[in-house]
Amino acid sequence: MIFQDPGFELPELPADVEALRSEARAFLDDELKAGGFEPVCNAWMDGYAPEFSRKLARRGWIAMTWPKQYGGHERSAFENFVVNEELLAAGAPVAAHWAGVRQTGPLFMRYGNDSIKDLFLHRMARAELFFAIGMSEPDAGSDLAQVRTRARRCEGGWVINGRKIWSSGAHRADYMVVFCRTGTDADGDRRAGFSQLIVDLKAPGITIRPIYMMSGAHHFNETIFDDVFVPEDRLIGKPGEGWSQVVSELGYERSGPERFMSTFPVLIGLVRMAAADCDSRRVVALGQLTARLWTLRRMSIALLTLLAKGQSPEVEAALVKDLGTCFERDTVEIVRGLVPTRRADGPASEFDVLLAKCLLAAPAFTLRGGTNEILRNVIARSLGLR
Ligand SMILES: Cc1cc2nc3c(=O)[nH]c(=O)nc-3n(C[C@H](O)[C@H](O)[C@H](O)COP(=O)(O)OP(=O)(O)OC[C@H]3O[C@@H](n4cnc5c(N)ncnc54)[C@H](O)[C@@H]3O)c2cc1C
């Protein structure tokens, strides 16, 4: 693991990306002043605004690192990081395109056939098409090898039957990448016999039912497939190789700034409180949280350099996600303890509302994209502890 290597030096962002940061900040300030969005915590999951995503796309700020031939902009991974950092820091609504651009597009570029690349990538880059992720099932979350949704061959393609759960945004997305069984496990290898198919969420046989969050928000769903036909050319990669393809998505899914910046708007609230009243508890908390944030940020940049070199730093990504999501949860708890108690019948400030919503979202931080216990298993195995 790189973070154990005594010779490893944490890279810095190159100085020339700072002009882009200023540009992103100016754009976000203007949008805020014009009422273009209301800052939210957890913006990459809770801030759903396709028109805002399209505004970013027109500026070339989504699919930034993708090749031009697929509708991307061939900007560096560092430039992409800086724009994403600013979007998350501002609490801007980026949920519509976030997961698709982060992991589905790269999956298609790596394993997709020409038809998949032609049909989907340009429209994803323009924020005209949105994707959901169909991995988890009622009995298959941490242990994806338990997935029971099955696709069988038919003339011209596949027929899917089964049930996915916790599918973020499936009620709004156009397509879902469904991880399913297409074969049997070979020689007792539980990871064999899986494939990934692109399913049109408007196809006959699909039922999407809401699962409401604790806050009452409709974010994720149960998605049921009842004899759903999928054309042959919507198979990603080769049949039976779905497991290694899914694992390749995890480095992207777990290492980005969204894994430690979901609560950044709350941290900004603490900065404002400390500026207004220099109470020593606030200043100490601010110092401690900022030090943790800065360390995480540097680790995430280090990982970015590995991903940009084509490596799959699964263990490092697990470490960033585990530490990052603990930081997010701690931020909410610590700030909550420092906010003056509001009378129940008094008016709620904008910050009270922001914090309350963040508090209700926080339990999900250490679950989504792989629970912290599972991540710690991955890390422990790499250290030879298990
Ligand atoms: C906000 C949110 C959005 C999500 N979006 C999506 C999505 O879009 N698409 C999708 O497919 N999924 C999505 N998920 C599902 C997510 O990936 C799963 O919740 C997660 O993988 C855990 O699976 P599970 O909920 O079935 O819990 P389980 O796997 O049943 O785990 C239950 C508990 O047991 C622990 N545990 C399980 N196995 C072990 C072990 N071997 N060692 C130690 N502890 C263990 C876990 O850490 C956990 O605490 C989302 C989840 C959340 C919270």
The ligand as a MOL file (V3000), in Angstrom:
LIG
                    3D

  0  0  0     0  0            999 V3000
M  V30 BEGIN CTAB
M  V30 COUNTS 53 58 0 0 0
M  V30 BEGIN ATOM
M  V30 1 C -27.4250 6.2630 0.5690 0
M  V30 2 C -27.1700 4.9340 -0.0830 0
M  V30 3 C -27.1660 4.8380 -1.4590 0
M  V30 4 C -26.9630 3.6050 -2.0790 0
M  V30 5 N -27.0120 3.5300 -3.4480 0
M  V30 6 C -26.8710 2.3460 -4.0590 0
M  V30 7 C -27.0090 2.2350 -5.4720 0
M  V30 8 O -27.2420 3.2310 -6.1590 0
M  V30 9 N -26.8930 1.0240 -6.0470 0
M  V30 10 C -26.6400 -0.0980 -5.3230 0
M  V30 11 O -26.5100 -1.1650 -5.9140 0
M  V30 12 N -26.5110 -0.0460 -3.9740 0
M  V30 13 C -26.6320 1.1520 -3.3320 0
M  V30 14 N -26.5260 1.2290 -1.9600 0
M  V30 15 C -26.3680 -0.0100 -1.1990 0
M  V30 16 C -25.0200 -0.1610 -0.5190 0
M  V30 17 O -24.0180 -0.4550 -1.4490 0
M  V30 18 C -25.1990 -1.2600 0.5370 0
M  V30 19 O -26.0650 -0.7290 1.5440 0
M  V30 20 C -23.9260 -1.6910 1.1670 0
M  V30 21 O -23.0970 -2.3510 0.2380 0
M  V30 22 C -24.1690 -2.6200 2.3800 0
M  V30 23 O -24.9920 -3.6570 2.0210 0
M  V30 24 P -26.2940 -4.0090 2.9010 0
M  V30 25 O -27.0570 -2.7620 3.1040 0
M  V30 26 O -26.9780 -5.1630 2.2560 0
M  V30 27 O -25.7370 -4.4470 4.3270 0
M  V30 28 P -25.1800 -5.8810 4.7250 0
M  V30 29 O -24.2120 -6.3520 3.7070 0
M  V30 30 O -26.3370 -6.7650 5.0480 0
M  V30 31 O -24.4040 -5.5540 6.0590 0
M  V30 32 C -25.0720 -5.3260 7.3020 0
M  V30 33 C -24.0340 -5.0220 8.3590 0
M  V30 34 O -23.1750 -6.1670 8.5320 0
M  V30 35 C -21.8080 -5.7940 8.3430 0
M  V30 36 N -21.0910 -6.8570 7.6410 0
M  V30 37 C -21.5190 -7.5450 6.5520 0
M  V30 38 N -20.5790 -8.4360 6.1570 0
M  V30 39 C -19.5190 -8.2790 7.0070 0
M  V30 40 C -18.2250 -8.8990 7.0860 0
M  V30 41 N -17.8290 -9.8270 6.2310 0
M  V30 42 N -17.3860 -8.4660 8.0560 0
M  V30 43 C -17.7730 -7.4820 8.9440 0
M  V30 44 N -18.9920 -6.8800 8.9110 0
M  V30 45 C -19.8370 -7.2630 7.9540 0
M  V30 46 C -21.8530 -4.5330 7.4780 0
M  V30 47 O -20.7020 -3.7460 7.6530 0
M  V30 48 C -23.1140 -3.8570 7.9850 0
M  V30 49 O -22.8280 -3.1050 9.1270 0
M  V30 50 C -26.7240 2.4420 -1.3060 0
M  V30 51 C -26.7200 2.5430 0.0900 0
M  V30 52 C -26.9400 3.7550 0.7070 0
M  V30 53 C -26.9400 3.8070 2.2100 0
M  V30 END ATOM
M  V30 BEGIN BOND
M  V30 1 1 1 2
M  V30 2 1 2 3
M  V30 3 2 2 52
M  V30 4 2 3 4
M  V30 5 1 4 5
M  V30 6 1 4 50
M  V30 7 2 5 6
M  V30 8 1 6 7
M  V30 9 1 6 13
M  V30 10 2 7 8
M  V30 11 1 7 9
M  V30 12 1 9 10
M  V30 13 2 10 11
M  V30 14 1 10 12
M  V30 15 2 12 13
M  V30 16 1 13 14
M  V30 17 1 14 15
M  V30 18 1 14 50
M  V30 19 1 15 16
M  V30 20 1 16 17
M  V30 21 1 16 18
M  V30 22 1 18 19
M  V30 23 1 18 20
M  V30 24 1 20 21
M  V30 25 1 20 22
M  V30 26 1 22 23
M  V30 27 1 23 24
M  V30 28 2 24 25
M  V30 29 1 24 26
M  V30 30 1 24 27
M  V30 31 1 27 28
M  V30 32 2 28 29
M  V30 33 1 28 30
M  V30 34 1 28 31
M  V30 35 1 31 32
M  V30 36 1 32 33
M  V30 37 1 33 34
M  V30 38 1 33 48
M  V30 39 1 34 35
M  V30 40 1 35 36
M  V30 41 1 35 46
M  V30 42 1 36 37
M  V30 43 1 36 45
M  V30 44 2 37 38
M  V30 45 1 38 39
M  V30 46 1 39 40
M  V30 47 2 39 45
M  V30 48 1 40 41
M  V30 49 2 40 42
M  V30 50 1 42 43
M  V30 51 2 43 44
M  V30 52 1 44 45
M  V30 53 1 46 47
M  V30 54 1 46 48
M  V30 55 1 48 49
M  V30 56 2 50 51
M  V30 57 1 51 52
M  V30 58 1 52 53
M  V30 END BOND
M  V30 END CTAB
M  END
